[in-house]
Amino acid sequence: MTADGSYHHGNLRAALLERAEVVLTASGAEGLSLRGLARDLGVSHAAPSRHFRDRQALLDALAVSGFTTLNARLRSAAAGGTDGADGADEAAGPVGARLAGLGRAYVDFAVGHTALLDLMFTVKHADDSSAELRQLGHESLLIVARLMEEGQRTGAVRPGDPVQLAQVAFSTVHGLATLAVAALLDDTPLSEAMELALEVLLTGLRPGR
C-alpha cells in the first residue's frame, strides 16, 4: 500500500487475499464479498474483479494460498528446518525429530489459521475443485509419506504403506489441533499435549523389537 492508501497494480491481489483471511476468521466464508474487500481496502468496486472473476474464485485462491503456505512449512520441517530438540525426538533419531517437527508445524498452522484450514479442506473436497487444489492438498500428505519412506529405509519407521502411516500421523496432530481450537484440552497446555502426542506417535511408528 502506498502513502495515499492506493495500491500498485502488482500487489492488489495479495492485499485482497490477506484481507480476505482476516474477514474469513472474523465472520466466516459467508462474510466474504468482493465489494466488501474493495471497500475495506479503499479501491473501486470493480478493482477486485481484475484478479477474481467472482466470490468462488476468491475462495479457491484463498485455499490455494493456504495449501501453498502449509506445504512450504511442512517441507521445511521435513528437511529439518524446525527445532525439534525434545528428548523423545532424539531417541527416535533424525527422522523421528523431523517427523515431530512436521507435527509441530501442522498444529501451529492449524491453530493459527483455523478458519482458513477449514476453508481449504471444504474447497478441496468440493465436486468442482480444481486439479491444482487437489494436487496441493495431496502434496501435504505426500510430504509426510516421503519422510515415512525415508525412515523405513533407515530402520527408523515400521514397515507398512507410507501413505497410510502418513494419514495416521495427520489424524493424530489434526485431532489435537481440533481439540485445542475448541478449548477441549481443559487445563493441559497445548505444548504439553503436543509433546505427549508426538512421543506416543513416534513410539508407535518405530519398528517392533
C-alpha positions, 0 to 999 in steps of 0.5 A: 500500500502506498502513502495515499492508501492506493495500491500498485497494480502488482500487489492488489491481489495479495492485499485482497487475499490477506484481507480476505483471511482476516474477514474469513476468521472474523465472520466466516466464508459467508462474510466474504464479498468482493465489494466488501474487500474493495471497500475495506481496502479503499479501491473501486468496486470493480478493482477486485474483479481484475484478479477474481472473476467472482466470490468462488474464485476468491475462495479457491485462491484463498485455499490455494494460498493456504495449501501453498503456505502449509506445504512450504512449512511442512517441507521445511520441517521435513528437511529439518528446518524446525527445532525439534530438540525434545528428548523423545525426538532424539531417541527416535533419531533424525527422522523421528525429530523431523517427523515431530517437527512436521507435527509441530508445524501442522498444529501451529498452522492449524491453530493459527489459521483455523478458519482458513484450514477449514476453508481449504479442506471444504474447497478441496473436497468440493465436486468442482475443485480444481486439479491444482487444489487437489494436487496441493492438498495431496502434496501435504500428505505426500510430504509426510509419506516421503519422510515415512519412506525415508525412515523405513529405509533407515530402520527408523519407521515400521514397515507398512504403506507410507501413505497410510502411516502418513494419514495416521500421523495427520489424524493424530496432530489434526485431532489435537489441533481440533481439540485445542481450537475448541478449548477441549484440552481443559487445563493441559497446555497445548505444548504439553499435549503436543509433546505427549502426542508426538512421543506416543506417535513416534513410539508407535511408528518405530519398528517392533523389537 
